[in-house]
Amino acid sequence: MTERTQAPADADELRAAILDEYETLSKRLKQIARYVLDEPSAVALETVAVLAERTGVQPSAIVRFAKHFGFDGASQMQRLFVDGLLGSTTQGYGERVREFTQTVDRKAVGDPGQVLAEFVEGNVLALQNLGRAVDRDHLARAVKLISQAETVYVAGFRRSFPVAAYLAYSLHQADKKTVFIDSVGGMALQQVHAIGPRDLLVAVSYHPYAEEAVHLIDAAAIRGCKVLSISDSMVSPVAKPSTLVLQVREAEIRKFRSLSASMCLAQALVISYVFAAVPPARGRRSGGAGGRRAKK
C-alpha cells in the first residue's frame, strides 16, 4: 500500500480515489474510508478526536488515512469537505439522525401514538436524504439498465426481501420479463443458471450483507451480466463489483431499521421505467393506462 504524492483537488476526487483503492486499504483505514464516504458533513465539521471515536480507531489512524491520500494532515483533508458545505445551511444527515436518536432514546416507550410519531419523523429524515443522495443521472442510468435488459433478475435476502419482492412484482405488472430469486430451498445460484450478458441482476442488500447476495453478484459478473445494486454503502461487498450502485441509508428507530426509503426508491424506478417505455405520443393519448399500471 503506497501513499499518494499528490492530494485530490476536491471532495469528488477524494471519493473517487477512496473507491478505487478501498480493497487495498488496511482494516482500520477501511473503517475510516467508509465513514468519509457516508458522512462528509461530519468529516468537515468534527474534530479528529470525534472522528476517531465514531470510526472506532485511534486519532493517529485518521492522520495516517489523510497522509495515505496525499494530504499533509487530517485538517487539509477536512478542508475539501468544508468547501462543499460553504453557502449551505443544511445540516448533515448523519448529525440529524444522531440528534434524533439521542432524543428518542432518552424517552421511555410510550403509547402507540408516540411510537408512530417517532417512526414517521425518522423515516421523513431518511426520505429527505434519499432525495439528495440519489441524483437524476444515477436514476436515469438505472432505468436504462432495466429497459435494455432482456430479463431482469431481482434478489434480496433477509431484511432486503420485501424490497426485492416488491420490485419483482411491480416489474412483472409493467410487462417486464422478470425472475424473482427467492432462494427457496437454498437454490439461489440455481435460479440464475441462465443469466447472461443481455440480462440485469438487481441486488438489494444492507449491512450485515447476505452471503447469498454476494455470491449471486459474483456469479452474474463472471457471466458478463450487468448488476444494479441497492445498498447502504458505496464500498459494501455488493456495491464494489456492480455496474451501478444506488445508495440508500434507512432510518433506525429504537434499534429497528426501516425500509421506507428503499420502497420509495423501488417505486420511483418502476414508475420511471413504465413511462420511459411508453412513446411520448402514445403516453399523451393513453395516460390512463400508464396510471393503471402504476397503481398495481
C-alpha positions as a printed NumPy array, in Angstrom:
array([[  0.   ,   0.   ,   0.   ],
       [  1.738,   3.168,  -1.218],
       [  0.887,   6.743,  -0.32 ],
       [ -0.088,   9.244,  -3.   ],
       [  2.335,  12.061,  -3.758],
       [ -0.421,  14.493,  -4.769],
       [ -3.604,  15.08 ,  -2.8  ],
       [ -7.031,  15.167,  -4.514],
       [ -8.114,  18.646,  -5.545],
       [-11.685,  18.365,  -4.26 ],
       [-14.05 ,  16.087,  -2.36 ],
       [-15.234,  14.311,  -5.523],
       [-11.667,  13.388,  -6.433],
       [-11.077,  12.074,  -2.917],
       [-14.238,   9.955,  -3.047],
       [-13.156,   8.517,  -6.397],
       [ -9.697,   7.746,  -5.018],
       [-11.182,   6.016,  -1.962],
       [-13.449,   3.858,  -4.113],
       [-10.545,   2.981,  -6.388],
       [ -8.191,   1.976,  -3.56 ],
       [-10.646,   0.674,  -0.962],
       [ -9.8  ,  -3.023,  -1.333],
       [ -6.08 ,  -2.324,  -0.813],
       [ -6.575,  -0.46 ,   2.477],
       [ -5.968,  -1.962,   5.907],
       [ -8.93 ,  -2.856,   8.12 ],
       [ -8.633,   0.369,  10.141],
       [ -8.302,   2.564,   7.062],
       [-11.343,   0.85 ,   5.537],
       [-13.363,   1.846,   8.61 ],
       [-12.315,   5.451,   8.11 ],
       [-12.904,   5.292,   4.348],
       [-16.478,   4.145,   4.796],
       [-17.176,   6.949,   7.276],
       [-15.632,   9.554,   4.971],
       [-17.861,   8.36 ,   2.121],
       [-21.029,   8.144,   4.227],
       [-20.62 ,  11.205,   6.486],
       [-18.885,  14.022,   4.555],
       [-20.548,  16.722,   6.67 ],
       [-19.231,  15.21 ,   9.89 ],
       [-15.751,  14.898,   8.374],
       [-15.878,  18.612,   7.565],
       [-17.055,  19.819,  10.952],
       [-15.877,  17.43 ,  13.667],
       [-12.507,  17.253,  15.403],
       [-10.093,  14.42 ,  14.723],
       [-10.826,  13.045,  18.198],
       [-14.566,  12.844,  17.47 ],
       [-13.979,  11.275,  14.049],
       [-11.694,   8.691,  15.656],
       [-14.333,   7.842,  18.257],
       [-17.083,   7.449,  15.673],
       [-14.969,   5.287,  13.38 ],
       [-13.581,   3.178,  16.209],
       [ -9.911,   3.961,  15.57 ],
       [ -7.117,   5.968,  17.175],
       [ -6.704,   9.643,  16.142],
       [ -3.355,   8.725,  14.623],
       [ -5.187,   6.452,  12.181],
       [ -7.188,   9.435,  10.874],
       [ -3.941,  11.282,  10.229],
       [ -2.45 ,   8.18 ,   8.583],
       [ -5.517,   7.902,   6.353],
       [ -5.164,  11.538,   5.243],
       [ -1.47 ,  11.115,   4.508],
       [ -2.134,   7.942,   2.532],
       [ -4.193,  10.033,   0.097],
       [ -1.523,  12.717,  -0.222],
       [ -2.565,  15.262,   2.405],
       [ -0.181,  16.831,   4.899],
       [ -2.615,  16.02 ,   7.685],
       [ -6.262,  15.494,   8.619],
       [ -7.134,  19.21 ,   8.618],
       [ -6.118,  19.584,   4.966],
       [ -8.357,  16.654,   4.035],
       [-11.229,  18.106,   6.056],
       [-10.997,  21.422,   4.196],
       [-12.134,  19.689,   0.997],
       [-15.429,  18.844,   2.663],
       [-15.701,  22.261,   4.321],
       [-15.558,  23.803,   0.832],
       [-18.519,  21.666,  -0.155],
       [-20.526,  22.976,   2.784],
       [-19.868,  26.684,   2.19 ],
       [-23.073,  28.508,   1.475],
       [-25.178,  25.576,   2.659],
       [-27.243,  25.718,   5.82 ],
       [-28.37 ,  22.101,   5.53 ],
       [-27.298,  20.016,   8.489],
       [-25.678,  16.696,   7.584],
       [-27.965,  13.673,   7.552],
       [-25.753,  11.724,   9.935],
       [-25.777,  14.523,  12.514],
       [-29.535,  14.979,  12.25 ],
       [-30.008,  11.231,  12.763],
       [-27.725,  11.232,  15.803],
       [-29.661,  14.098,  17.387],
       [-32.982,  12.395,  16.613],
       [-31.776,   9.062,  18.017],
       [-30.482,  10.648,  21.216],
       [-33.804,  12.425,  21.724],
       [-35.822,   9.243,  21.183],
       [-33.573,   7.042,  23.318],
       [-33.938,   9.405,  26.275],
       [-37.698,   8.795,  26.278],
       [-39.49 ,   5.75 ,  27.599],
       [-41.603,   3.882,  25.078],
       [-44.997,   5.474,  25.422],
       [-48.38 ,   4.943,  23.808],
       [-48.674,   3.725,  20.193],
       [-49.229,   7.286,  19.011],
       [-45.821,   8.347,  20.326],
       [-44.151,   5.339,  18.688],
       [-45.846,   6.137,  15.38 ],
       [-44.688,   9.761,  15.573],
       [-41.101,   8.617,  16.196],
       [-41.143,   6.299,  13.186],
       [-42.712,   8.977,  10.995],
       [-40.048,  11.527,  11.949],
       [-37.188,   9.056,  11.463],
       [-38.456,   7.975,   8.077],
       [-39.001,  11.554,   6.939],
       [-35.307,  12.203,   7.613],
       [-34.338,   9.127,   5.577],
       [-36.607,  10.091,   2.684],
       [-35.226,  13.633,   2.597],
       [-31.702,  12.245,   2.481],
       [-32.67 ,   9.843,  -0.314],
       [-33.673,  12.787,  -2.497],
       [-30.2  ,  14.27 ,  -2.075],
       [-28.145,  11.073,  -2.185],
       [-29.578,   9.576,  -5.395],
       [-29.268,  12.085,  -8.219],
       [-31.094,  12.201, -11.55 ],
       [-28.165,  10.85 , -13.503],
       [-27.939,   7.715, -11.378],
       [-31.69 ,   7.166, -11.595],
       [-31.654,   7.624, -15.375],
       [-28.799,   5.125, -15.702],
       [-30.658,   2.624, -13.521],
       [-33.836,   2.938, -15.614],
       [-31.781,   2.499, -18.786],
       [-30.237,  -0.701, -17.412],
       [-33.709,  -2.066, -16.686],
       [-35.046,  -1.021, -20.096],
       [-32.163,  -2.568, -22.039],
       [-32.127,  -5.877, -20.158],
       [-33.629,  -8.905, -21.836],
       [-34.504, -10.351, -18.423],
       [-34.298,  -8.67 , -15.024],
       [-33.332, -10.934, -12.132],
       [-34.186,  -9.499,  -8.711],
       [-32.697, -10.705,  -5.421],
       [-32.861,  -9.618,  -1.808],
       [-32.499, -11.702,   1.315],
       [-33.464, -11.308,   4.971],
       [-34.348,  -7.657,   5.658],
       [-33.985,  -6.823,   1.961],
       [-36.505,  -9.48 ,   0.869],
       [-39.618,  -7.201,   0.911],
       [-37.921,  -4.605,  -1.307],
       [-36.809,  -7.227,  -3.837],
       [-40.254,  -8.874,  -3.805],
       [-41.932,  -5.529,  -4.474],
       [-39.538,  -4.713,  -7.317],
       [-40.079,  -8.088,  -8.965],
       [-43.86 ,  -7.87 ,  -8.598],
       [-44.021,  -4.32 ,  -9.951],
       [-41.785,  -5.105, -12.955],
       [-43.997,  -8.098, -13.74 ],
       [-47.026,  -5.775, -13.66 ],
       [-45.176,  -3.453, -16.043],
       [-44.78 ,  -6.37 , -18.502],
       [-41.026,  -6.624, -17.994],
       [-39.621, -10.147, -18.175],
       [-38.534, -10.651, -14.563],
       [-37.24 , -13.52 , -12.436],
       [-37.563, -13.223,  -8.669],
       [-34.769, -15.064,  -6.887],
       [-36.382, -16.179,  -3.625],
       [-33.744, -18.816,  -2.766],
       [-36.351, -21.341,  -1.637],
       [-34.521, -24.498,  -0.635],
       [-31.185, -22.695,  -0.883],
       [-31.456, -22.685,  -4.69 ],
       [-30.412, -19.072,  -5.337],
       [-27.482, -19.9  ,  -7.625],
       [-29.551, -22.457,  -9.492],
       [-32.221, -19.811, -10.103],
       [-29.708, -17.731, -12.075],
       [-28.247, -20.609, -14.107],
       [-29.471, -18.985, -17.345],
       [-28.315, -15.444, -16.589],
       [-26.162, -13.847, -19.293],
       [-24.663, -10.664, -20.76 ],
       [-28.006,  -9.357, -22.039],
       [-29.631,  -9.596, -18.599],
       [-29.605,  -7.465, -15.462],
       [-29.312,  -8.542, -11.829],
       [-30.873,  -6.156,  -9.319],
       [-29.464,  -6.988,  -5.877],
       [-30.757,  -5.382,  -2.688],
       [-28.584,  -5.835,   0.391],
       [-27.736,  -3.917,   3.556],
       [-25.343,  -4.424,   6.445],
       [-24.754,  -7.191,   7.501],
       [-24.635,  -8.23 ,   3.863],
       [-26.185, -11.583,   2.996],
       [-23.665, -14.067,   1.647],
       [-26.241, -15.222,  -0.889],
       [-26.343, -11.739,  -2.414],
       [-22.548, -11.535,  -2.649],
       [-22.348, -14.97 ,  -4.309],
       [-25.092, -14.056,  -6.792],
       [-23.318, -10.871,  -7.833],
       [-20.052, -12.746,  -8.293],
       [-21.818, -15.358, -10.436],
       [-23.51 , -12.665, -12.517],
       [-20.24 , -10.788, -13.044],
       [-18.476, -13.966, -14.199],
       [-21.175, -14.445, -16.841],
       [-20.947, -10.85 , -18.063],
       [-24.299,  -9.802, -16.62 ],
       [-24.772,  -6.17 , -15.567],
       [-25.554,  -5.586, -11.884],
       [-27.625,  -2.825, -10.29 ],
       [-27.079,  -2.778,  -6.519],
       [-29.243,  -1.046,  -3.946],
       [-27.151,  -0.839,  -0.8  ],
       [-26.242,   1.344,   2.161],
       [-22.61 ,   1.948,   1.228],
       [-20.593,   2.521,  -1.913],
       [-17.927,   0.14 ,  -0.581],
       [-20.185,  -2.69 ,   0.585],
       [-19.458,  -6.213,  -0.739],
       [-22.461,  -5.93 ,  -3.055],
       [-21.501,  -2.474,  -4.329],
       [-17.897,  -2.877,  -5.442],
       [-18.499,  -5.427,  -8.258],
       [-21.649,  -3.693,  -9.521],
       [-22.25 ,  -1.779, -12.731],
       [-24.215,   0.868, -10.825],
       [-24.961,   1.45 ,  -7.137],
       [-27.914,   3.342,  -5.684],
       [-27.117,   4.207,  -2.077],
       [-29.939,   4.148,   0.463],
       [-29.494,   4.948,   4.135],
       [-32.535,   3.871,   6.079],
       [-33.845,   5.222,   9.364],
       [-33.195,   3.288,  12.559],
       [-35.698,   3.941,  15.341],
       [-35.229,   2.224,  18.705],
       [-32.888,  -0.285,  17.034],
       [-35.467,  -1.159,  14.367],
       [-34.338,  -0.365,  10.823],
       [-36.937,   0.809,   8.352],
       [-37.425,   0.118,   4.646],
       [-39.406,   3.236,   3.735],
       [-36.666,   4.9  ,   1.675],
       [-35.895,   1.655,  -0.166],
       [-39.549,   1.162,  -1.07 ],
       [-39.759,   4.771,  -2.257],
       [-36.723,   4.244,  -4.482],
       [-38.159,   0.986,  -5.841],
       [-41.404,   2.747,  -6.756],
       [-39.518,   5.569,  -8.471],
       [-37.517,   3.078, -10.536],
       [-40.538,   1.096, -11.697],
       [-42.711,   4.115, -12.495],
       [-39.838,   5.74 , -14.377],
       [-39.331,   2.535, -16.35 ],
       [-43.046,   2.333, -17.198],
       [-43.187,   5.832, -18.627],
       [-39.801,   5.544, -20.325],
       [-41.161,   2.511, -22.166],
       [-44.204,   4.428, -23.47 ],
       [-43.63 ,   6.575, -26.603],
       [-44.476,  10.258, -25.924],
       [-47.444,  10.466, -28.327],
       [-48.971,   7.269, -27.029],
       [-48.332,   8.402, -23.469],
       [-50.433,  11.545, -24.07 ],
       [-53.341,   9.564, -25.531],
       [-53.358,   6.737, -23.009],
       [-52.19 ,   8.281, -19.771],
       [-54.918,   6.298, -18.029],
       [-53.266,   3.015, -18.971],
       [-49.972,   4.177, -17.513],
       [-51.836,   5.212, -14.393],
       [-53.48 ,   1.794, -14.107],
       [-50.113,   0.066, -14.339],
       [-48.64 ,   2.342, -11.737],
       [-51.393,   1.544,  -9.251],
       [-50.989,  -2.22 ,  -9.418]])
